[in-house]
Amino acid sequence: MHKSLVLFRLFSKLTRRYWRYIANSLWLISDRLLTSLMGLLVVAVVARYLGPSDFGLLSYTFSTALLFSVVGQLGLDGLVIREIINRPDDVPRVLGTVFTLKFAGHLLGAAGLVVYTLFTSVNSTERTMLLLAAVFIPLASLSGFFGLWFHSRVQARYNAISSSMSVLLVGLGKLGLVWMGFTVIAFAAANVVQVLIGVALSLRFYKRQKGPPLSQWRFSPALARLLLAESWLLFVGSIFGLIYLKIDVMMLRWLAGPAEVGRYAVAATLSEAAYFIPAALVASVFPKLIETAKADQDLFNRQFQTVFDILWLAGLGMIATMYLLGGPLIRFLFGVEYGPSVPILMVHVLSAPFLFMRIAFTRWTIIGGGATFFVLTEGLGALTNVAFNFLLIPHYGSVGAAFATLLSYATATYLTLAIPRRTRPIFVMMSRSAFMPWRTPKDFFDYARRSAHA
């Protein structure tokens, strides 16, 4: 009884202290849960309707768009949150500068995709879909940019509502396209409409929350040079990161055909169904981690260890869930035509713990100034993925691509961190989470007690 009372008091005190971050996480998770469930339903219906070949073509099209959109990332996403927090009196200049840089980069990425389309598309359908994906790139950058502002103010619920509403509306539209018998091109166009709705809603919420008026945004060449000087390594790392996240789809398209892409996309959709949970948690606590890193490094390290512990256990939970339910879910949702996706899923989901902890490590590189290590790990991950894809896809198809993904995640997220001296403490933290999971509840209770009495 005494312990129960102590735990209740600790929980109450911590909840009051960190309510903004808890509420922000709950909004993010509920939004992503809704959009994931709706997205999974729509993907299942669309995949059944289109079949593996056309569904694979649709997946290839927008995976290619994501690869080209990396030009607009510029490694600035984490930095803009940090700058808004650290420069509260200079937000319009920060927003105007970062927006100009990112939007120009996304326009350049869209132009690159157009050139790629002209040289590689094999028929008019593929060409049209890739050109629609090129339109998608700069529009997506607008929606994502307002989301960064909401995250910096721990107001993710507004971005969450925008995302949920756009997914819901366009999801219903896609079900209508299936009912009316439209071709695969219509579904590519629907993705563009979805991001347009998201942009409009995000802008509306931004204005309602009295964000700095767009007319006050100012581009500062000096701030742009300062940010780019710090972010260029993160930008290079982002390129490597997207390569080993999405290059498997492109390589499957050219080495095995669209049908293999479709089966792989179904497996990846289920494997990645819960990836929003760690992303939401880390995004919500990121502003708090920035503040802690400046005030108390020991506390910061303890908080990060707790984050790794939670993410690793969440990854193991994802693996257990998919091994129990993945096969029946694929056969029930997508049909027997996608039966070959089951072994792909069983391999692909093993990457979950590494990818979950990767999300936290990326934030550490931003807070701790470890951009060089970020590039090193992402580069080795990309190299590993491309090499194993070339080696395995011709012999094992989509299962080989899943193995390549697993090996690249393990390399980039975990193994390479043991090499540089600066990242070895992170390697040790991850090792504690991976090899001593039984210590997590005790450590979390001790940390909670210290925090409550602080």
C-alpha positions in Angstrom: 0.0 0.0 0.0 2.8 2.4 0.9 4.6 1.7 -2.5 1.3 2.2 -4.4 0.8 5.6 -2.7 4.3 6.7 -3.4 3.9 5.7 -7.1 0.6 7.5 -7.3 2.1 10.7 -5.8 5.1 10.5 -8.2 2.9 10.0 -11.1 0.6 12.9 -10.2 3.6 15.3 -9.7 5.3 14.3 -12.9 2.1 14.6 -14.8 1.5 18.1 -13.6 5.1 19.1 -14.3 5.3 17.6 -17.8 1.7 18.0 -18.8 2.4 20.0 -22.0 4.8 17.3 -23.3 2.5 14.5 -22.3 -0.5 16.1 -24.0 1.6 16.9 -27.1 2.7 13.3 -27.3 -0.9 12.0 -26.9 -2.1 14.4 -29.7 0.6 13.2 -32.0 0.0 9.5 -31.2 -3.7 9.8 -31.5 -3.4 11.6 -34.8 -0.9 9.1 -36.2 -3.0 6.2 -34.9 -6.1 7.6 -36.7 -4.2 8.3 -39.9 -2.4 5.0 -39.8 -5.6 3.0 -39.3 -7.4 5.0 -42.0 -4.3 4.7 -44.3 -4.0 1.0 -43.7 -7.7 0.5 -44.6 -7.4 2.6 -47.7 -4.1 1.0 -48.7 -5.6 -2.5 -48.3 -8.6 -1.6 -50.5 -6.5 0.2 -53.1 -3.9 -2.6 -53.2 -6.6 -5.3 -53.7 -8.1 -3.2 -56.5 -4.9 -2.3 -58.3 -3.1 -5.6 -57.9 0.6 -6.0 -57.1 1.9 -4.5 -60.4 -0.1 -1.3 -60.4 0.1 -0.9 -56.7 3.9 -1.4 -57.0 4.1 1.3 -59.6 2.2 3.7 -57.3 4.6 2.9 -54.4 7.6 3.3 -56.6 6.4 6.7 -57.9 6.1 8.3 -54.5 9.2 6.6 -53.0 11.1 8.2 -55.9 9.5 11.6 -55.1 10.7 11.2 -51.5 14.2 10.6 -52.7 14.3 13.7 -54.8 12.6 15.8 -52.0 15.7 15.3 -49.9 17.2 18.3 -51.7 14.8 20.5 -49.8 15.5 19.1 -46.4 18.9 20.8 -46.1 19.3 19.3 -42.6 17.2 22.2 -41.2 14.2 20.5 -39.6 15.7 20.0 -36.2 17.6 23.3 -36.4 14.6 25.4 -37.1 12.9 24.1 -33.9 16.1 24.9 -31.9 16.4 28.4 -33.4 12.7 29.2 -32.7 13.2 28.2 -29.0 16.6 30.0 -28.7 15.6 33.1 -30.6 12.0 33.9 -29.4 12.4 37.6 -30.4 13.6 36.8 -33.9 11.0 34.2 -35.0 9.8 36.0 -38.2 13.4 36.1 -39.5 14.1 32.5 -38.7 10.8 31.3 -40.3 11.4 33.5 -43.5 15.0 32.3 -43.9 14.3 28.6 -43.4 11.2 28.6 -45.5 12.9 30.3 -48.4 15.8 27.8 -48.2 13.6 24.7 -47.9 11.1 25.7 -50.6 13.8 26.5 -53.1 15.5 23.2 -52.4 12.2 21.3 -52.9 11.6 23.1 -56.2 15.1 22.0 -57.3 14.2 18.4 -56.2 11.0 18.6 -58.2 12.9 19.8 -61.3 15.4 16.9 -60.8 12.5 14.4 -60.7 11.1 15.8 -64.0 14.5 15.3 -65.6 14.6 11.7 -64.2 11.1 11.1 -65.6 12.1 12.2 -69.1 15.0 9.8 -69.2 13.6 6.7 -67.4 9.9 6.4 -67.7 8.9 3.3 -69.8 5.4 4.3 -70.7 2.9 7.2 -70.5 1.3 6.0 -67.3 4.5 5.9 -65.4 5.5 9.3 -66.9 2.3 10.9 -65.8 2.5 9.5 -62.3 6.1 10.7 -61.8 5.2 14.2 -63.0 2.3 14.3 -60.5 4.8 13.2 -57.9 7.0 16.2 -58.9 4.1 18.5 -58.1 3.7 16.7 -54.8 7.3 17.6 -53.6 7.1 21.4 -53.1 3.5 21.2 -51.7 4.5 18.6 -49.1 7.3 21.0 -48.0 4.7 23.7 -47.2 2.7 21.4 -45.0 5.8 20.0 -43.2 7.1 23.5 -42.5 4.1 24.7 -40.6 4.3 21.5 -38.6 7.8 22.4 -37.5 6.5 25.7 -36.0 3.8 23.9 -34.1 6.3 21.4 -32.7 8.6 24.2 -31.5 5.7 25.5 -29.5 4.6 22.1 -28.2 1.3 22.5 -30.1 1.5 19.4 -32.3 -2.3 18.9 -32.0 -2.9 21.5 -34.7 -0.7 19.8 -37.1 -2.2 16.5 -36.1 -5.7 17.7 -36.8 -4.7 19.0 -40.2 -3.0 15.7 -41.1 -5.9 13.6 -39.8 -8.5 15.6 -41.7 -6.6 15.5 -45.0 -6.0 11.8 -44.7 -9.7 11.2 -43.8 -11.0 13.2 -46.7 -8.7 11.9 -49.4 -9.0 8.4 -48.0 -12.7 8.5 -48.6 -12.0 10.0 -52.0 -9.7 7.0 -52.9 -12.4 4.6 -51.8 -14.7 6.4 -54.2 -12.2 6.0 -57.0 -12.1 2.3 -56.4 -15.9 2.2 -56.5 -16.0 4.1 -59.7 -13.3 2.0 -61.3 -10.6 4.7 -61.9 -7.1 3.9 -63.1 -3.8 4.1 -61.1 -3.2 7.7 -62.3 -6.2 8.9 -60.4 -4.7 7.5 -57.1 -1.5 9.4 -57.8 -3.5 12.6 -58.3 -5.3 11.9 -55.0 -2.0 12.0 -53.1 -1.4 15.5 -54.5 -4.9 16.6 -53.4 -4.2 15.2 -50.0 -1.1 17.3 -49.4 -3.0 20.4 -50.8 -5.7 20.0 -48.2 -3.0 19.5 -45.5 -1.3 22.8 -46.5 -4.6 24.7 -46.4 -5.5 23.4 -43.0 -2.0 23.9 -41.5 -2.0 27.5 -42.7 -5.4 28.1 -41.2 -4.4 26.8 -37.8 -1.1 28.7 -38.0 -3.1 32.0 -38.4 -5.5 31.1 -35.7 -2.7 30.5 -33.2 -1.3 33.9 -34.0 1.9 32.7 -35.7 4.0 35.6 -37.0 2.1 36.9 -40.1 3.6 35.8 -43.4 4.0 39.4 -44.4 6.5 39.8 -41.5 8.7 36.8 -42.6 12.1 38.0 -43.7 14.9 36.2 -45.5 18.3 36.9 -43.9 21.3 36.0 -46.0 23.5 36.2 -42.8 21.3 33.7 -40.9 21.0 31.5 -44.0 24.8 31.2 -44.2 25.0 30.5 -40.5 22.4 27.8 -40.6 23.7 26.2 -43.8 27.2 26.2 -42.4 25.9 24.1 -39.5 23.4 22.0 -41.4 25.3 20.9 -44.5 26.6 17.8 -42.8 23.1 17.0 -41.6 21.9 17.5 -45.2 24.5 15.1 -46.6 23.5 12.7 -43.9 19.8 13.1 -44.8 20.6 12.2 -48.4 22.3 9.0 -47.2 19.4 8.3 -44.9 16.8 8.5 -47.5 18.9 6.4 -49.8 18.9 3.5 -47.4 15.3 4.1 -46.5 13.9 4.3 -50.0 16.5 3.0 -52.5 15.2 -0.6 -52.0 11.9 0.3 -53.7 13.7 1.9 -56.7 16.1 -1.0 -57.0 13.3 -3.6 -56.8 11.6 -1.7 -59.6 14.5 -2.0 -61.9 15.9 -5.4 -60.8 12.7 -7.3 -60.1 9.7 -5.4 -61.6 6.7 -3.5 -60.3 4.9 -6.6 -58.9 7.7 -7.2 -56.5 7.6 -3.6 -55.4 3.8 -4.0 -54.7 4.4 -7.1 -52.5 7.3 -5.3 -50.7 5.2 -2.2 -50.2 2.4 -4.2 -48.5 4.9 -5.7 -46.1 6.6 -2.4 -45.4 3.2 -0.7 -44.7 2.5 -3.2 -41.9 6.1 -3.2 -40.6 6.1 0.6 -40.4 2.5 0.9 -39.1 3.6 1.9 -35.6 6.7 4.0 -36.5 4.7 7.1 -35.7 4.8 6.2 -32.0 8.5 6.7 -31.5 8.6 9.7 -33.9 5.8 11.3 -31.9 7.4 10.7 -28.5 10.8 12.0 -29.6 9.3 15.0 -31.4 7.3 15.9 -28.2 10.2 15.7 -25.8 12.8 17.3 -28.2 12.2 20.9 -26.9 12.5 19.7 -23.3 15.8 17.8 -24.1 17.2 21.0 -25.7 16.5 22.9 -22.4 17.9 20.1 -20.2 21.1 19.8 -22.3 21.9 23.5 -21.6 21.2 23.2 -17.9 22.3 19.7 -16.7 24.3 17.3 -18.8 23.9 14.4 -16.3 20.2 14.7 -16.3 20.2 15.0 -20.1 22.1 11.7 -20.3 19.6 10.0 -17.9 16.7 11.3 -19.9 18.2 10.0 -23.2 18.9 6.6 -21.6 15.2 6.4 -20.7 14.2 7.4 -24.2 16.4 4.6 -25.7 14.9 2.1 -23.2 11.4 3.0 -24.2 12.1 2.9 -27.9 13.9 -0.4 -27.8 11.0 -2.1 -25.9 8.5 -0.5 -28.3 10.5 -2.0 -31.2 10.4 -5.5 -29.6 6.7 -5.1 -29.0 6.3 -4.3 -32.7 8.2 -7.4 -33.7 6.1 -9.6 -31.4 2.9 -8.1 -32.7 3.8 -8.7 -36.4 5.0 -12.2 -35.8 1.7 -13.1 -34.1 -0.7 -11.1 -36.4 1.2 -10.1 -39.5 0.4 -13.2 -41.7 -3.4 -13.2 -40.9 -3.5 -9.4 -41.4 -2.0 -9.6 -44.8 -4.3 -12.4 -46.0 -7.4 -10.7 -44.4 -6.7 -7.1 -45.5 -4.8 -7.5 -48.8 -5.9 -10.9 -50.1 -4.2 -14.2 -51.1 -2.6 -12.4 -54.0 -0.2 -10.7 -51.5 0.6 -14.0 -49.7 4.3 -13.6 -50.7 4.4 -10.4 -48.6 4.3 -12.5 -45.4 8.0 -13.7 -45.3 9.0 -10.2 -46.4 7.2 -8.7 -43.4 8.9 -11.3 -41.0 12.3 -10.0 -42.0 11.5 -6.3 -42.5 9.9 -5.9 -39.0 13.2 -7.0 -37.3 14.5 -3.5 -38.3 12.0 -1.8 -35.9 14.1 -1.5 -32.8 17.1 -0.1 -34.7 14.9 2.4 -36.6 13.1 3.5 -33.4 16.4 4.3 -31.7 17.7 6.0 -34.8 15.0 8.6 -34.4 16.5 9.5 -31.0 20.1 9.4 -32.1 19.3 11.9 -34.9 18.0 14.3 -32.3 21.2 13.8 -30.2 23.3 14.8 -33.2 21.4 18.1 -33.4 21.5 18.9 -29.7 25.1 17.7 -29.1 26.6 19.0 -32.4 27.4 15.5 -33.7 26.6 16.1 -37.3 29.9 14.5 -38.5 28.9 11.2 -36.8 25.4 11.4 -38.3 26.9 11.6 -41.8 29.3 8.8 -41.1 26.6 6.4 -39.8 24.1 7.4 -42.6 26.8 7.0 -45.2 27.7 3.5 -44.0 24.0 2.5 -43.8 23.4 3.7 -47.4 26.5 1.9 -48.7 25.4 -1.3 -46.9 21.9 -1.1 -48.2 22.9 -0.6 -51.8 25.5 -3.3 -51.7 23.3 -5.9 -50.2 20.4 -4.9 -52.5 22.6 -5.5 -55.5 23.7 -8.8 -54.0 20.4 -10.2 -52.7 17.5 -8.8 -54.9 18.5 -10.8 -58.1 18.4 -14.1 -56.1 15.8 -13.5 -53.4 13.6 -10.6 -54.7 11.7 -8.7 -52.1 12.9 -10.9 -49.2 16.4 -10.0 -50.2 15.5 -6.3 -50.1 14.1 -6.7 -46.6 17.3 -8.4 -45.4 19.3 -5.5 -46.9 17.2 -3.1 -45.0 17.7 -4.9 -41.7 21.5 -5.0 -42.2 21.7 -1.4 -43.1 19.6 -0.2 -40.1 21.7 -2.3 -37.7 24.9 -0.9 -39.3 23.9 2.7 -39.4 22.1 2.9 -36.1 24.1 0.7 -33.8 27.4 -0.9 -35.0 29.0 2.2 -36.4 28.5 4.1 -33.2 31.2 1.9 -31.5 33.9 3.4 -33.8 34.2 7.1 -33.0 35.0 8.0 -29.4 32.4 10.7 -29.2 29.5 8.3 -30.0 30.6 5.4 -27.8 28.5 6.6 -24.9 25.5 6.4 -27.2 26.6 2.9 -28.3 26.7 1.9 -24.6 23.3 3.4 -23.9 21.8 1.5 -26.8 23.6 -1.7 -25.6 22.1 -1.3 -22.2 18.6 -1.0 -23.7 19.2 -4.0 -26.0 20.9 -6.4 -23.7 19.6 -5.5 -20.3 15.9 -4.7 -20.8 15.1 -5.9 -17.4 16.7 -2.9 -15.8 14.3 -0.5 -17.6 11.5 -0.5 -15.0 13.8 0.0 -12.1 15.8 2.8 -13.8 12.6 4.5 -14.9 11.2 4.4 -11.3 14.5 5.8 -9.9 14.5 8.6 -12.5 10.9 9.4 -11.9 11.5 9.7 -8.2 14.5 12.0 -8.7 12.5 14.2 -11.1 9.6 14.4 -8.8 11.7 15.6 -5.9 13.9 17.9 -8.0 
